[in-house]
Amino acid sequence: MAMMAPKARKHLSADALLSMLRSSFADIADHRPGKPDISLTDALLSAFAMFSLKSSSLLAFDKERTEGNLQRVYGIERVPCDTAMREILDPVEPESLRPLFKGVFRALQRGKALEEMVFVEGHYLLALDGTGYFSSQQIHCESCLATHHRNGTVTYRHQMLGAALIHPDQRAVIPLMPEPIIKQDGTEKNDCERNAAKRFITKLRQDHPHLKVIVTEDSLSSNAPHIQCLHDHHLHYILGVKEGDHAYLFEQVTAAEHAGRVTYYDRDDAETGLRHRFRFVSDMPLNEANADLRVNFLECWEWDGEKVQHFSWVTDLRVNKGTVYQLMRGGRARWRIENETFNTLKNQGYHFEHNYGHGYQHLSVVFAVLMMLAFLVDQVQQLCCPLFQAVWAKLGSKRRLWERMRALFYDYALESMRYLFAALFYGWKKTAPMFVDSS
Ligand SMILES: [Zn+2]
């Protein structure tokens, strides 16, 4: 029986998204005067293609042989050499790339593809977390965070606040435009994750004023100013708390228990063999200094027969026996931003920590944002494209998928991404050479 390639949702296919990105790149004003040899659009698309193909550098391609594919598949008219690409992209404001993330998100909404990501009652879970991707004692730029050591040396770093829609039952994550954690203009003081979160939330509400969101973060975020900020922007939250960092809160929970206000709830899962014990109480003060900031507290012990794990959170959502299990799953899904996002970018072929060139102004940030954009397009394929899913299942790992994808891109003239995925799915038959034996 012949294998049939699964049908894809057309406007969310890699080709449709590439064509949409191409026109959005073309909307970004070129900072250079006149009519340069290589357009900004081509330079942006080339960097995007480099991350989309998980190439360790533009030079890793034999340009002569792949230029045709870069033109046809990615719509690049002229591919710059890597030096030219760095020079053209260094002055680009990373913020100018925001509409591209919004465009893909709108396409997902229109295609009703985000319905699979809804967590509860029309709300999405949005995980926020900071990560570092560059550190050097020598290489640095205007955006670098700088740590001055006592011995006179300086460590330069780049970090970003990553954000992604996640779901406990979905491996795919939908990243939003990340917020760079960089040295702010006109100040010597290093930026920090908390300020980045503030900027992120303001921009999130500009981009998506009505999106129903439950933010989930680790215990560093469980502080009064941040919770106030979430509240002011109509964002719900499930935030980690730790006894060591939130001693007052835990004391108040103990006091509430003595007063008979706390509820216990046990739930055994016959399917997984896991046993859960929950303890929760509503209307607790987050800390002594902000006694008027009230939160609902929940914690969970999970036994798997051998060991016990313990988790605790605060939330503004109602906690009761009917909701506590799902809230626990939402809080714990936060690891997907570390595992399915940052670890995938660092270890599954994307080379997130690889230095593609640092630049003097914004290059390092522009590359990081473009890589996140390439990751977003891949995640849309993972979520929505049965053909991509079938190829991934057939090849067994992402790493192998990217290797095979690059090999085909290198060796054959391709018409489109669809053509490339179909070739990977059906297998590419090479004709065996014919030898005519002379006798
Ligand atoms: Zn830098």
Residues whose N, C-alpha, C, O or C-beta is under 5 A from the ligand:
A	BS01	ZN	H140 C141 S143 C144 S364
